Amino acid sequence: MSVALADLVWPQAERVRAGVLVVPIGATEQHGPHLPLSTDTDIAVALAERLADALGAGAVVAPALAYGSSGEHAGFAGTVSIGREAVEHVLVELGRSASETFARVVLVSAHGGNAEPVARAVERLRAEGRAAIALSPGFGGDAHAGRTETSVMLALCPERVRPAAEAGATAPLADLWPALRERGVRAVSANGVLGDPAGASADEGRRLLETATAELAAAVRGAGEPAGAAGAAR
């Protein structure tokens, strides 16, 4: 079982000093009429826990960052976004602070809208000589609240998947992208779904999680430390 940073007292944290801190990064945003607003955060937490288990002793899971850059989902009730600049700033400060205890910080983001600010935050941290990397699951499949995410949520918490699943915009994402970028998801999908949840299953979700976890663990093991990391302030 993975170790949760929030469950430790500081002397216990002292014993995992120089280990790996895995930080789940999600969002609070609409996921169609059938998936909860916490979907991206739920998936990020699940992947972070599985990744920490795969990495073994010394890997600790931080509390999730449950707000992200979700401006593209504006107009759907319940979506709460803090924007790209805020995400970047929070992660830079988090990484700096976490580096005082942990030798490596691994950011696991399950929301595509966070990609740019997460990448910029890691670039800044590594330029400062801190060992930080960012990872996202390569699930493939449809883009948002379709078969892929529905399958993963059925594997994680089926009781939170509503029976109101329905198809949304099913055109290729490349065709939808211009309108999406300019006017957001609401402009192309009235129900907020980009894809079709039909055929989703817990078995498929478990396979997706297993494959993604293996890929994330391989990426962590294969990632090198930035120049100067050994001498960075901790």
Beta strands, then each sheet from edge to edge (+ up, - down):
strand 1: 3-4
strand 2: 20-25
strand 3: 59-61
strand 4: 104-109
strand 5: 132-135
sheet 1: 1+ 3+ 2+ 4+ 5+
end
